[in-house]
Structures are given as structure tokens and as C-alpha cells.
Amino acid sequence: MIDRLHIRSTVAVLSLTVIVLAAACGGSSGSSSSASPPSGGGEVSAAAGKDVFESNCATCHTLADAGATGSVGPDLDDLKPDAETVKNQVTNGGGGMPAFGGQLSEAQIESVATYVSSVAGNGS
């Protein structure tokens, strides 16, 4: 017979893990799918990228232009990534960051890459 206390402890640890991971990735498990689509019917723009960043990235990353002060992921103002680096990281994840390639459209990823690479390190 399995010890009920052991089962309850295991369930509690798993539940806490899910909550921590969800918080680290921007909120509830459905928060990424609620990203604002880029304006203009899928056009790539820095303005659309800022919307995507604010909806999906700001809880983890610092970026002065967006008023974001997240501390889970790297400070993008210090990192100053180029657009290709942002696109690759957002699409594939890595280093503790989840992949958003299956959750954001290509236009959203291109837009956030354009936005971040154009404002990182510029302050606001």
C-alpha cells in the first residue's frame, strides 16, 4: 500500500513546480497564446513587437523602453542582442527560456526581434 502522505507530498511538490514555472514564463499556462497579433494583419513592425514583448517577455526580462524590470531572464539592455539572436532565442528557447515558436506567429517573432534589437541598450 502506498503511503498517502508520500502521495500528497509528491502532488504538492509537482503543483508548486508548475506554479513556479508558469510564473517564470509570464503567468498562467495560457498567457502566451493570448499574445496580441501584430498590427496590420501580420505585418512586421517594432510597434507590434513592443506589444508582443509586453505580453510575453516583460515578466522575465528587463528592457527600459518597455518599462520591463523582470529578473528571471537576462537584462536585454545589457545584452543588446541583434535581431537574429532574438529571433532564434524566442523561436527555440534555451538557457532556461521556453520556446515560443509554437505559440507565436512568425510575424510576431520577427516583430519582437525587430523591436528588441532596435531599443535594447537605448534607455527610454
C-alpha positions in Angstrom: 0.0 0.0 0.0 1.3 3.4 -0.9 1.7 5.9 1.9 -0.9 8.7 1.5 1.4 11.2 3.0 4.0 10.4 0.3 1.4 10.8 -2.4 0.3 14.2 -1.0 3.9 15.4 -0.7 4.6 14.4 -4.3 1.4 16.1 -5.6 2.3 19.3 -3.6 5.8 19.4 -5.0 4.6 18.9 -8.5 1.9 21.6 -8.1 4.4 24.1 -6.7 6.8 23.3 -9.6 4.1 24.0 -12.2 3.2 27.3 -10.5 6.8 28.4 -10.3 7.4 27.5 -14.0 4.2 29.3 -15.1 5.2 32.4 -13.2 8.7 32.4 -14.7 7.3 32.1 -18.2 4.9 35.1 -18.0 1.9 34.0 -16.0 -0.7 31.3 -16.5 -0.2 28.5 -18.9 -2.4 30.3 -21.4 -0.8 33.7 -21.3 1.5 33.1 -24.3 -1.4 32.2 -26.5 -3.1 35.5 -25.7 -0.4 37.5 -27.3 -1.6 40.4 -29.3 -1.3 39.7 -33.0 0.9 42.1 -34.9 -0.9 45.2 -36.2 -1.6 45.4 -39.9 -2.7 41.8 -40.4 0.7 40.2 -39.8 3.0 43.0 -40.8 6.4 43.0 -39.1 6.9 46.2 -37.1 8.7 47.4 -34.0 5.3 48.7 -32.6 3.8 45.2 -33.0 7.0 43.8 -31.4 6.6 46.0 -28.4 3.1 44.6 -27.9 4.4 41.1 -28.1 7.2 41.9 -25.7 4.9 43.4 -23.2 2.5 40.5 -23.3 5.1 37.7 -23.3 8.5 38.8 -22.2 8.3 41.7 -19.8 7.8 39.5 -16.7 11.1 37.8 -17.2 13.4 40.4 -19.0 14.5 43.9 -18.3 14.1 46.3 -21.2 13.9 50.0 -20.4 11.9 51.0 -23.5 9.1 48.7 -22.5 9.3 49.6 -18.8 10.1 46.0 -18.0 12.1 45.1 -15.0 12.0 41.3 -15.0 14.8 39.5 -13.3 14.4 35.8 -14.4 16.0 36.2 -17.8 18.9 38.3 -19.0 18.7 42.1 -18.9 18.3 42.9 -22.6 19.6 46.4 -22.2 22.9 45.0 -21.1 22.9 42.1 -23.6 21.9 44.3 -26.6 21.1 41.3 -28.8 20.8 41.6 -32.6 17.5 40.7 -34.4 18.8 37.3 -35.5 19.8 36.3 -31.9 16.4 37.4 -30.6 14.5 35.5 -33.3 16.5 32.3 -32.6 16.1 32.5 -28.9 12.3 33.3 -29.0 11.7 30.6 -31.5 13.8 27.8 -30.0 14.2 28.8 -26.3 17.2 27.6 -24.4 19.2 28.5 -21.3 16.0 28.3 -19.2 13.8 30.2 -21.6 10.9 28.3 -23.1 10.5 28.2 -26.9 7.7 30.4 -28.3 8.0 29.1 -31.9 4.8 27.1 -31.4 2.9 29.8 -29.7 3.7 33.0 -31.6 3.4 33.5 -35.3 6.4 34.1 -37.5 5.3 37.8 -37.9 5.1 38.2 -34.1 8.6 36.7 -33.6 10.0 38.9 -36.4 8.3 41.9 -34.8 9.6 41.2 -31.3 13.1 40.6 -32.7 13.0 43.9 -34.6 11.7 45.8 -31.6 14.2 44.3 -29.0 17.2 44.7 -31.3 16.3 48.3 -32.1 15.7 49.5 -28.5 18.0 47.3 -26.2 20.5 49.5 -24.5 19.0 52.8 -25.7 17.2 53.5 -22.4 13.9 55.3 -22.6 
